[in-house]
Amino acid sequence: MDHELEKVVTFFRFEDLRIYHKSLDYIEWIARKTFQLPIESQAGFSSRFNLAAQAIALNISEGSARNKNQFIYYLKMAKSAVRECVVYTSLAGKLNYFSDKEVDESRGQLMEMTKMIGALIGSLQRAADLTMEEAD
């Protein structure tokens, strides 16, 4: 019975990361918003925006299977995808695809994710530094 009370740890380590779940929420949010856009923007703008949003989660998942330094690299790639989404968000506002409220909501989610990724990078770097000190 005690086994039922233990925290379930997933097989895939990245699924335990809050930032991964935030990125999935953002993917879903963008998919819903871009689905409503004019059909002529679906093939170009919408698909690229969705791919950029997906790249955040994909880089987190891919990097989690690597060593610390490589994970940091992939997290930096995820931050690059966040910045790409900032550009698409701004463009969506300028093209009147997103309302001011939607632009603010997107930017808020992106700011939160970039802070979370930055904190995870910092944590991994500190852990790597501690490992290096222990090796001395």
LUMMAR-108287 format. One record per atom (N, C-alpha, C): x, y, z; residue number from 1; atom name; residue in one letter. Coordinates in nm, 4 decimals, always signed. Atoms other than C-alpha are relative to their C-alpha. Example, Ala and Ser with C-alpha at 12.3 -4.5 7.8 and 13.67 -1.06 7.14 Angstrom:
REM LUMMAR-108287
[r [+0.0890, -0.1190, +0.0000], 1, N, a] [r [+1.2300, -0.4500, +0.7800], 1, CA, a] [r [+0.0900, +0.1200, +0.0000], 1, C, a] [r [-0.0820, -0.1190, -0.0060], 2, N, s] [r [+1.3670, -0.1060, +0.7140], 2, CA, s] [r [-0.0770, +0.1090, +0.0730], 2, C, s] 
***
This chain:
REM LUMMAR-108287
[r [+0.0815, -0.1204, +0.0000], 1, N, m] [r [+0.0000, +0.0000, +0.0000], 1, CA, m] [r [+0.0856, +0.1264, +0.0000], 1, C, m] [r [-0.0851, -0.1180, -0.0051], 2, N, d] [r [+0.2844, +0.2407, +0.0748], 2, CA, d] [r [+0.0508, +0.0383, -0.1384], 2, C, d] [r [-0.0474, -0.0286, +0.1347], 3, N, h] [r [+0.3933, +0.2098, -0.2876], 3, CA, h] [r [-0.0946, +0.0934, -0.0740], 3, C, h] [r [+0.0984, -0.0857, +0.0647], 4, N, e] [r [+0.0725, +0.3839, -0.3932], 4, CA, e] [r [+0.0177, +0.1466, +0.0414], 4, C, e] [r [-0.0173, -0.1352, -0.0510], 5, N, l] [r [+0.1652, +0.6878, -0.1824], 5, CA, l] [r [+0.1262, +0.0669, -0.0526], 5, C, l] [r [-0.1238, -0.0565, +0.0514], 6, N, e] [r [+0.5065, +0.7311, -0.3399], 6, CA, e] [r [-0.0288, +0.0830, -0.1253], 6, C, e] [r [+0.0148, -0.0846, +0.1189], 7, N, k] [r [+0.5424, +1.0025, -0.5996], 7, CA, k] [r [+0.0336, -0.0821, -0.1238], 7, C, k] [r [-0.0239, +0.0704, +0.1241], 8, N, v] [r [+0.5133, +0.8581, -0.9452], 8, CA, v] [r [+0.1018, +0.0787, -0.0819], 8, C, v] [r [-0.1030, -0.0617, +0.0819], 9, N, v] [r [+0.8270, +0.9325, -1.1422], 9, CA, v] [r [-0.0169, -0.0565, -0.1409], 9, C, v] [r [+0.0206, +0.0444, +0.1363], 10, N, t] [r [+0.7847, +0.9199, -1.5141], 10, CA, t] [r [+0.1270, -0.0608, -0.0569], 10, C, t] [r [-0.1130, +0.0617, +0.0681], 11, N, f] [r [+1.0078, +0.7171, -1.7403], 11, CA, f] [r [+0.0839, +0.1050, -0.0712], 11, C, f] [r [-0.0692, -0.1072, +0.0703], 12, N, f] [r [+1.0938, +1.0259, -1.9420], 12, CA, f] [r [+0.0200, +0.1167, +0.0953], 12, C, f] [r [-0.0355, -0.0985, -0.1013], 13, N, r] [r [+1.2729, +1.2693, -1.7116], 13, CA, r] [r [-0.0592, +0.1385, -0.0267], 13, C, r] [r [+0.0498, -0.1337, +0.0321], 14, N, f] [r [+1.1574, +1.5819, -1.8960], 14, CA, f] [r [-0.1462, +0.0186, +0.0380], 14, C, f] [r [+0.1410, -0.0102, -0.0364], 15, N, e] [r [+0.7949, +1.5010, -1.8117], 15, CA, e] [r [-0.0200, +0.0425, +0.1452], 15, C, e] [r [+0.0058, -0.0463, -0.1384], 16, N, d] [r [+0.8756, +1.5859, -1.4496], 16, CA, d] [r [+0.0298, +0.1489, +0.0124], 16, C, d] [r [-0.0362, -0.1415, -0.0027], 17, N, l] [r [+0.9794, +1.9410, -1.5442], 17, CA, l] [r [-0.1226, +0.0881, -0.0217], 17, C, l] [r [+0.1127, -0.0942, +0.0140], 18, N, r] [r [+0.7260, +2.2206, -1.4908], 18, CA, r] [r [+0.0088, +0.0793, -0.1296], 18, C, r] [r [-0.0165, -0.0775, +0.1223], 19, N, i] [r [+0.8735, +2.4146, -1.7837], 19, CA, i] [r [-0.0490, -0.0787, -0.1205], 19, C, i] [r [+0.0485, +0.0829, +0.1105], 20, N, y] [r [+0.7930, +2.1233, -2.0142], 20, CA, y] [r [-0.1526, +0.0112, -0.0098], 20, C, y] [r [+0.1464, -0.0085, -0.0001], 21, N, h] [r [+0.4264, +2.1348, -1.9100], 21, CA, h] [r [-0.0479, +0.1404, -0.0370], 21, C, h] [r [+0.0329, -0.1374, +0.0413], 22, N, k] [r [+0.4194, +2.5148, -1.9462], 22, CA, k] [r [+0.0121, +0.0132, -0.1516], 22, C, k] [r [-0.0185, -0.0097, +0.1448], 23, N, s] [r [+0.5534, +2.4769, -2.2980], 23, CA, s] [r [-0.1116, -0.0733, -0.0749], 23, C, s] [r [+0.1141, +0.0693, +0.0619], 24, N, l] [r [+0.2810, +2.2225, -2.3806], 24, CA, l] [r [-0.1257, +0.0861, +0.0055], 24, C, l] [r [+0.1156, -0.0909, -0.0115], 25, N, d] [r [+0.0201, +2.4670, -2.2507], 25, CA, d] [r [+0.0083, +0.1102, -0.1045], 25, C, d] [r [-0.0172, -0.1064, +0.0989], 26, N, y] [r [+0.1660, +2.7354, -2.4769], 26, CA, y] [r [-0.0260, -0.0531, -0.1415], 26, C, y] [r [+0.0258, +0.0612, +0.1314], 27, N, i] [r [+0.1628, +2.5020, -2.7787], 27, CA, i] [r [-0.1505, -0.0093, -0.0238], 27, C, i] [r [+0.1457, +0.0129, +0.0119], 28, N, e] [r [-0.2044, +2.4323, -2.7138], 28, CA, e] [r [-0.0651, +0.1371, -0.0204], 28, C, e] [r [+0.0568, -0.1347, +0.0097], 29, N, w] [r [-0.2815, +2.8036, -2.6683], 29, CA, w] [r [+0.0225, +0.0567, -0.1401], 29, C, w] [r [-0.0321, -0.0511, +0.1337], 30, N, i] [r [-0.1039, +2.8982, -2.9933], 30, CA, i] [r [-0.0794, -0.0748, -0.1066], 30, C, i] [r [+0.0755, +0.0780, +0.0991], 31, N, a] [r [-0.2707, +2.6161, -3.1852], 31, CA, a] [r [-0.1445, +0.0478, -0.0068], 31, C, a] [r [+0.1392, -0.0486, -0.0025], 32, N, r] [r [-0.6131, +2.7378, -3.0735], 32, CA, r] [r [-0.0122, +0.1397, -0.0618], 32, C, r] [r [+0.0052, -0.1374, +0.0512], 33, N, k] [r [-0.5355, +3.1015, -3.1567], 33, CA, k] [r [+0.0254, +0.0044, -0.1507], 33, C, k] [r [-0.0340, -0.0067, +0.1423], 34, N, t] [r [-0.3772, +3.0376, -3.4965], 34, CA, t] [r [-0.1003, -0.0757, -0.0856], 34, C, t] [r [+0.1044, +0.0721, +0.0735], 35, N, f] [r [-0.6538, +2.7960, -3.5988], 35, CA, f] [r [-0.1102, +0.0957, -0.0440], 35, C, f] [r [+0.1056, -0.0974, +0.0281], 36, N, q] [r [-0.8870, +3.0965, -3.5961], 36, CA, q] [r [+0.0422, +0.1048, -0.1037], 36, C, q] [r [-0.0495, -0.1012, +0.0933], 37, N, l] [r [-0.6709, +3.3004, -3.8354], 37, CA, l] [r [-0.0517, -0.0259, -0.1412], 37, C, l] [r [+0.0434, +0.0165, +0.1395], 38, N, p] [r [-0.7596, +3.3586, -4.2006], 38, CA, p] [r [+0.0742, -0.1154, -0.0675], 38, C, p] [r [-0.0559, +0.1193, +0.0647], 39, N, i] [r [-0.6976, +3.0545, -4.4186], 39, CA, i] [r [+0.1298, +0.0302, -0.0755], 39, C, i] [r [-0.1215, -0.0329, +0.0762], 40, N, e] [r [-0.4343, +3.2373, -4.6279], 40, CA, e] [r [+0.1238, +0.0102, +0.0895], 40, C, e] [r [-0.1153, -0.0068, -0.0910], 41, N, s] [r [-0.2135, +3.2722, -4.3171], 41, CA, s] [r [+0.0323, -0.1363, +0.0607], 41, C, s] [r [-0.0189, +0.1310, -0.0618], 42, N, q] [r [-0.2474, +2.9054, -4.2186], 42, CA, q] [r [+0.1295, -0.0678, -0.0446], 42, C, q] [r [-0.1169, +0.0713, +0.0517], 43, N, a] [r [+0.0283, +2.7693, -4.4443], 43, CA, a] [r [+0.1310, +0.0659, +0.0407], 43, C, a] [r [-0.1241, -0.0700, -0.0304], 44, N, g] [r [+0.2866, +3.0365, -4.3651], 44, CA, g] [r [+0.0125, +0.0390, +0.1447], 44, C, g] [r [-0.0132, -0.0576, -0.1334], 45, N, f] [r [+0.2530, +3.2448, -4.0537], 45, CA, f] [r [-0.0409, -0.0983, +0.1103], 45, C, f] [r [+0.0522, +0.0881, -0.1056], 46, N, s] [r [+0.0419, +3.0012, -3.8499], 46, CA, s] [r [+0.0874, -0.1223, +0.0207], 46, C, s] [r [-0.0797, +0.1221, -0.0150], 47, N, s] [r [+0.2482, +2.6930, -3.9243], 47, CA, s] [r [+0.1372, +0.0309, +0.0592], 47, C, s] [r [-0.1314, -0.0363, -0.0555], 48, N, r] [r [+0.5760, +2.8717, -3.8485], 48, CA, r] [r [-0.0088, +0.0359, +0.1480], 48, C, r] [r [+0.0212, -0.0358, -0.1406], 49, N, f] [r [+0.4389, +3.0141, -3.5240], 49, CA, f] [r [-0.0166, -0.1278, +0.0826], 49, C, f] [r [+0.0203, +0.1262, -0.0707], 50, N, n] [r [+0.3227, +2.6669, -3.4205], 50, CA, n] [r [+0.1294, -0.0792, +0.0113], 50, C, n] [r [-0.1280, +0.0707, -0.0045], 51, N, l] [r [+0.6604, +2.5142, -3.5104], 51, CA, l] [r [+0.0949, +0.0616, +0.1018], 51, C, l] [r [-0.0856, -0.0679, -0.0983], 52, N, a] [r [+0.8415, +2.7759, -3.3022], 52, CA, a] [r [-0.0439, -0.0355, +0.1423], 52, C, a] [r [+0.0515, +0.0369, -0.1322], 53, N, a] [r [+0.6145, +2.7023, -3.0046], 53, CA, a] [r [+0.0359, -0.1443, +0.0331], 53, C, a] [r [-0.0330, +0.1413, -0.0215], 54, N, q] [r [+0.6713, +2.3293, -3.0477], 54, CA, q] [r [+0.1483, -0.0193, +0.0275], 54, C, q] [r [-0.1451, +0.0113, -0.0181], 55, N, a] [r [+1.0477, +2.3823, -3.0629], 55, CA, a] [r [+0.0411, +0.0202, +0.1456], 55, C, a] [r [-0.0316, -0.0198, -0.1422], 56, N, i] [r [+1.0430, +2.4979, -2.7003], 56, CA, i] [r [-0.0044, -0.1349, +0.0710], 56, C, i] [r [+0.0161, +0.1306, -0.0662], 57, N, a] [r [+0.9101, +2.1637, -2.5755], 57, CA, a] [r [+0.0946, -0.1044, -0.0575], 57, C, a] [r [-0.0863, +0.0998, +0.0634], 58, N, l] [r [+1.1085, +1.9609, -2.8279], 58, CA, l] [r [+0.1451, +0.0124, +0.0457], 58, C, l] [r [-0.1375, -0.0187, -0.0465], 59, N, n] [r [+1.4411, +2.1141, -2.7221], 59, CA, n] [r [+0.0160, -0.0408, +0.1455], 59, C, n] [r [-0.0054, +0.0417, -0.1406], 60, N, i] [r [+1.3616, +2.0588, -2.3546], 60, CA, i] [r [+0.0051, -0.1522, +0.0086], 60, C, i] [r [+0.0044, +0.1465, -0.0063], 61, N, s] [r [+1.2756, +1.6942, -2.4155], 61, CA, s] [r [+0.1284, -0.0621, -0.0547], 61, C, s] [r [-0.1220, +0.0551, +0.0596], 62, N, e] [r [+1.5741, +1.6270, -2.6424], 62, CA, e] [r [+0.1200, +0.0209, +0.0917], 62, C, e] [r [-0.1147, -0.0302, -0.0849], 63, N, g] [r [+1.8214, +1.7970, -2.4113], 63, CA, g] [r [+0.0036, -0.0787, +0.1292], 63, C, g] [r [+0.0054, +0.0702, -0.1286], 64, N, s] [r [+1.7028, +1.6124, -2.1031], 64, CA, s] [r [+0.0658, -0.1376, -0.0052], 64, C, s] [r [-0.0615, +0.1321, +0.0148], 65, N, a] [r [+1.8445, +1.2876, -2.2417], 65, CA, a] [r [+0.1515, +0.0094, -0.0141], 65, C, a] [r [-0.1434, -0.0225, +0.0221], 66, N, r] [r [+2.1927, +1.4392, -2.2725], 66, CA, r] [r [+0.0715, +0.0287, +0.1319], 66, C, r] [r [-0.0738, -0.0389, -0.1206], 67, N, n] [r [+2.4695, +1.5273, -2.0290], 67, CA, n] [r [-0.0331, +0.1458, +0.0336], 67, C, n] [r [+0.0366, -0.1349, -0.0476], 68, N, k] [r [+2.4468, +1.8551, -1.8334], 68, CA, k] [r [+0.0354, +0.1098, -0.0998], 68, C, k] [r [-0.0415, -0.1049, +0.0934], 69, N, n] [r [+2.6443, +2.0656, -2.0803], 69, CA, n] [r [-0.0860, -0.0001, -0.1262], 69, C, n] [r [+0.0847, +0.0080, +0.1181], 70, N, q] [r [+2.4417, +1.9394, -2.3735], 70, CA, q] [r [-0.1430, +0.0418, +0.0325], 70, C, q] [r [+0.1346, -0.0414, -0.0416], 71, N, f] [r [+2.1163, +1.9878, -2.1811], 71, CA, f] [r [-0.0067, +0.1529, +0.0042], 71, C, f] [r [-0.0055, -0.1473, -0.0036], 72, N, i] [r [+2.2190, +2.3496, -2.1200], 72, CA, i] [r [-0.0075, +0.0555, -0.1417], 72, C, i] [r [+0.0044, -0.0434, +0.1399], 73, N, y] [r [+2.2799, +2.3882, -2.4942], 73, CA, y] [r [-0.1433, -0.0073, -0.0541], 73, C, y] [r [+0.1369, +0.0159, +0.0491], 74, N, y] [r [+1.9313, +2.2542, -2.5753], 74, CA, y] [r [-0.0961, +0.0964, +0.0689], 74, C, y] [r [+0.0837, -0.0983, -0.0688], 75, N, l] [r [+1.7754, +2.4766, -2.3106], 75, CA, l] [r [+0.0209, +0.1396, -0.0597], 75, C, l] [r [-0.0254, -0.1280, +0.0670], 76, N, k] [r [+1.9443, +2.7741, -2.4766], 76, CA, k] [r [-0.0706, +0.0041, -0.1350], 76, C, k] [r [+0.0758, +0.0080, +0.1259], 77, N, m] [r [+1.7906, +2.6565, -2.8044], 77, CA, m] [r [-0.1493, +0.0211, +0.0269], 77, C, m] [r [+0.1400, -0.0216, -0.0381], 78, N, a] [r [+1.4527, +2.6476, -2.6274], 78, CA, a] [r [-0.0247, +0.1485, +0.0244], 78, C, a] [r [+0.0130, -0.1451, -0.0203], 79, N, k] [r [+1.5117, +3.0096, -2.5195], 79, CA, k] [r [-0.0008, +0.0740, -0.1332], 79, C, k] [r [+0.0027, -0.0599, +0.1339], 80, N, s] [r [+1.5840, +3.0952, -2.8823], 80, CA, s] [r [-0.1376, -0.0156, -0.0633], 80, C, s] [r [+0.1347, +0.0230, +0.0520], 81, N, a] [r [+1.2490, +2.9407, -2.9770], 81, CA, a] [r [-0.1004, +0.0921, +0.0698], 81, C, a] [r [+0.0857, -0.0950, -0.0723], 82, N, v] [r [+1.0839, +3.1540, -2.7068], 82, CA, v] [r [+0.0101, +0.1376, -0.0659], 82, C, v] [r [-0.0194, -0.1314, +0.0633], 83, N, r] [r [+1.2356, +3.4663, -2.8641], 83, CA, r] [r [-0.0635, +0.0038, -0.1390], 83, C, r] [r [+0.0659, +0.0079, +0.1302], 84, N, e] [r [+1.1121, +3.3506, -3.2044], 84, CA, e] [r [-0.1510, +0.0201, +0.0163], 84, C, e] [r [+0.1431, -0.0161, -0.0275], 85, N, c] [r [+0.7630, +3.3270, -3.0567], 85, CA, c] [r [-0.0352, +0.1438, +0.0373], 85, C, c] [r [+0.0216, -0.1415, -0.0309], 86, N, v] [r [+0.8005, +3.6831, -2.9247], 86, CA, v] [r [-0.0165, +0.0787, -0.1308], 86, C, v] [r [+0.0089, -0.0679, +0.1293], 87, N, v] [r [+0.8582, +3.7994, -3.2826], 87, CA, v] [r [-0.1347, -0.0303, -0.0653], 87, C, v] [r [+0.1291, +0.0367, +0.0592], 88, N, y] [r [+0.5554, +3.6049, -3.4090], 88, CA, y] [r [-0.1162, +0.0649, +0.0748], 88, C, y] [r [+0.1042, -0.0659, -0.0792], 89, N, t] [r [+0.3477, +3.7470, -3.1239], 89, CA, t] [r [-0.0124, +0.1463, -0.0397], 89, C, t] [r [+0.0018, -0.1415, +0.0396], 90, N, s] [r [+0.4468, +4.1024, -3.2139], 90, CA, s] [r [-0.0605, +0.0166, -0.1389], 90, C, s] [r [+0.0528, -0.0053, +0.1356], 91, N, l] [r [+0.3723, +4.0375, -3.5784], 91, CA, l] [r [-0.1504, -0.0278, -0.0024], 91, C, l] [r [+0.1434, +0.0309, -0.0085], 92, N, a] [r [+0.0340, +3.8835, -3.4912], 92, CA, a] [r [-0.0786, +0.1216, +0.0479], 92, C, a] [r [+0.0643, -0.1231, -0.0462], 93, N, g] [r [-0.0506, +4.2034, -3.3058], 93, CA, g] [r [-0.0051, +0.1053, -0.1090], 93, C, g] [r [-0.0058, -0.1010, +0.1066], 94, N, k] [r [+0.0620, +4.4273, -3.5919], 94, CA, k] [r [-0.0942, -0.0324, -0.1154], 94, C, k] [r [+0.0889, +0.0421, +0.1086], 95, N, l] [r [-0.1407, +4.2240, -3.8427], 95, CA, l] [r [-0.1457, -0.0114, +0.0448], 95, C, l] [r [+0.1336, +0.0109, -0.0607], 96, N, n] [r [-0.4431, +4.2371, -3.6114], 96, CA, n] [r [-0.0534, -0.1436, +0.0029], 96, C, n] [r [+0.0399, +0.1395, -0.0194], 97, N, y] [r [-0.4432, +3.8580, -3.5852], 97, CA, y] [r [-0.0289, -0.0244, +0.1482], 97, C, y] [r [+0.0187, +0.0085, -0.1449], 98, N, f] [r [-0.4152, +3.8940, -3.2057], 98, CA, f] [r [-0.0459, +0.1354, +0.0506], 98, C, f] [r [+0.0401, -0.1224, -0.0690], 99, N, s] [r [-0.5914, +4.1480, -2.9887], 99, CA, s] [r [+0.1133, +0.0416, +0.0936], 99, C, s] [r [-0.1001, -0.0445, -0.0975], 100, N, d] [r [-0.3867, +4.3558, -2.7449], 100, CA, d] [r [+0.0042, -0.0946, +0.1199], 100, C, d] [r [+0.0074, +0.0932, -0.1142], 101, N, k] [r [-0.5051, +4.1219, -2.4697], 101, CA, k] [r [+0.0712, -0.1314, -0.0331], 101, C, k] [r [-0.0655, +0.1252, +0.0403], 102, N, e] [r [-0.3874, +3.8149, -2.6640], 102, CA, e] [r [+0.1510, +0.0184, -0.0123], 102, C, e] [r [-0.1435, -0.0289, +0.0070], 103, N, v] [r [-0.0501, +3.9767, -2.7339], 103, CA, v] [r [+0.0583, +0.0007, +0.1414], 103, C, v] [r [-0.0473, -0.0050, -0.1390], 104, N, d] [r [-0.0115, +4.0493, -2.3611], 104, CA, d] [r [+0.0033, -0.1394, +0.0627], 104, C, d] [r [+0.0057, +0.1356, -0.0556], 105, N, e] [r [-0.1164, +3.6949, -2.2715], 105, CA, e] [r [+0.1147, -0.0856, -0.0549], 105, C, e] [r [-0.1098, +0.0755, +0.0603], 106, N, s] [r [+0.1314, +3.5428, -2.5164], 106, CA, s] [r [+0.1337, +0.0439, +0.0579], 106, C, s] [r [-0.1256, -0.0517, -0.0540], 107, N, r] [r [+0.4129, +3.7694, -2.3998], 107, CA, r] [r [+0.0190, -0.0409, +0.1458], 107, C, r] [r [-0.0085, +0.0417, -0.1400], 108, N, g] [r [+0.3330, +3.6861, -2.0370], 108, CA, g] [r [+0.0439, -0.1453, +0.0134], 108, C, g] [r [-0.0391, +0.1413, -0.0031], 109, N, q] [r [+0.3574, +3.3139, -2.1031], 109, CA, q] [r [+0.1453, -0.0174, -0.0425], 109, C, q] [r [-0.1368, +0.0095, +0.0495], 110, N, l] [r [+0.6803, +3.3615, -2.2976], 110, CA, l] [r [+0.1010, +0.0515, +0.1021], 110, C, l] [r [-0.0899, -0.0523, -0.1044], 111, N, m] [r [+0.8374, +3.5749, -2.0228], 111, CA, m] [r [+0.0143, -0.1008, +0.1130], 111, C, m] [r [-0.0051, +0.1001, -0.1067], 112, N, e] [r [+0.7455, +3.3135, -1.7634], 112, CA, e] [r [+0.0875, -0.1191, -0.0414], 112, C, e] [r [-0.0798, +0.1143, +0.0453], 113, N, m] [r [+0.8974, +3.0346, -1.9737], 113, CA, m] [r [+0.1477, +0.0343, -0.0087], 113, C, m] [r [-0.1418, -0.0345, +0.0111], 114, N, t] [r [+1.2205, +3.2224, -2.0415], 114, CA, t] [r [+0.0638, +0.0106, +0.1379], 114, C, t] [r [-0.0523, -0.0050, -0.1374], 115, N, k] [r [+1.2630, +3.2864, -1.6682], 115, CA, k] [r [+0.0199, -0.1408, +0.0550], 115, C, k] [r [-0.0106, +0.1379, -0.0485], 116, N, m] [r [+1.1971, +2.9198, -1.5909], 116, CA, m] [r [+0.1175, -0.0727, -0.0651], 116, C, m] [r [-0.1127, +0.0633, +0.0698], 117, N, i] [r [+1.4433, +2.8039, -1.8561], 117, CA, i] [r [+0.1315, +0.0562, +0.0525], 117, C, i] [r [-0.1208, -0.0617, -0.0548], 118, N, g] [r [+1.7015, +3.0526, -1.7278], 118, CA, g] [r [+0.0352, -0.0545, +0.1374], 118, C, g] [r [-0.0232, +0.0558, -0.1341], 119, N, a] [r [+1.6577, +2.9223, -1.3734], 119, CA, a] [r [+0.0503, -0.1434, -0.0094], 119, C, a] [r [-0.0448, +0.1385, +0.0171], 120, N, l] [r [+1.6983, +2.5627, -1.4926], 120, CA, l] [r [+0.1435, -0.0031, -0.0512], 120, C, l] [r [-0.1382, -0.0093, +0.0493], 121, N, i] [r [+2.0128, +2.6572, -1.6855], 121, CA, i] [r [+0.0940, +0.0336, +0.1162], 121, C, i] [r [-0.0820, -0.0380, -0.1152], 122, N, g] [r [+2.1507, +2.8277, -1.3726], 122, CA, g] [r [+0.0200, -0.1155, +0.0966], 122, C, g] [r [-0.0074, +0.1152, -0.0898], 123, N, s] [r [+2.0722, +2.5226, -1.1614], 123, CA, s] [r [+0.0947, -0.1066, -0.0553], 123, C, s] [r [-0.0875, +0.0995, +0.0629], 124, N, l] [r [+2.2435, +2.2890, -1.4079], 124, CA, l] [r [+0.1453, +0.0467, +0.0005], 124, C, l] [r [-0.1365, -0.0533, -0.0007], 125, N, q] [r [+2.5470, +2.5179, -1.4291], 125, CA, q] [r [+0.0612, -0.0087, +0.1393], 125, C, q] [r [-0.0494, +0.0103, -0.1377], 126, N, r] [r [+2.5779, +2.5301, -1.0497], 126, CA, r] [r [+0.0323, -0.1459, +0.0337], 126, C, r] [r [-0.0233, +0.1420, -0.0250], 127, N, a] [r [+2.5466, +2.1506, -1.0339], 127, CA, a] [r [+0.1269, -0.0468, -0.0725], 127, C, a] [r [-0.1202, +0.0359, +0.0757], 128, N, a] [r [+2.8156, +2.1167, -1.3029], 128, CA, a] [r [+0.1248, +0.0553, +0.0685], 128, C, a] [r [-0.1127, -0.0604, -0.0711], 129, N, d] [r [+3.0422, +2.3554, -1.1091], 129, CA, d] [r [+0.0336, -0.0795, +0.1262], 129, C, d] [r [-0.0220, +0.0797, -0.1209], 130, N, l] [r [+2.9941, +2.1514, -0.7905], 130, CA, l] [r [+0.0661, -0.1318, -0.0350], 130, C, l] [r [-0.0596, +0.1261, +0.0442], 131, N, t] [r [+3.0797, +1.8332, -0.9780], 131, CA, t] [r [+0.1468, +0.0200, -0.0335], 131, C, t] [r [-0.1387, -0.0297, +0.0349], 132, N, m] [r [+3.3974, +1.9958, -1.1098], 132, CA, m] [r [+0.0840, +0.0187, +0.1268], 132, C, m] [r [-0.0728, -0.0212, -0.1256], 133, N, e] [r [+3.4980, +2.1030, -0.7554], 133, CA, e] [r [+0.0250, -0.1313, +0.0713], 133, C, e] [r [-0.0154, +0.1297, -0.0656], 134, N, e] [r [+3.4403, +1.7521, -0.6226], 134, CA, e] [r [+0.1082, -0.0831, -0.0683], 134, C, e] [r [-0.1011, +0.0753, +0.0741], 135, N, a] [r [+3.6677, +1.6144, -0.8950], 135, CA, a] [r [+0.1412, +0.0450, +0.0362], 135, C, a] [r [-0.1333, -0.0534, -0.0355], 136, N, d] [r [+3.9558, +1.8359, -0.7728], 136, CA, d] [r [+0.0553, -0.0660, +0.1187], 136, C, d] 
***
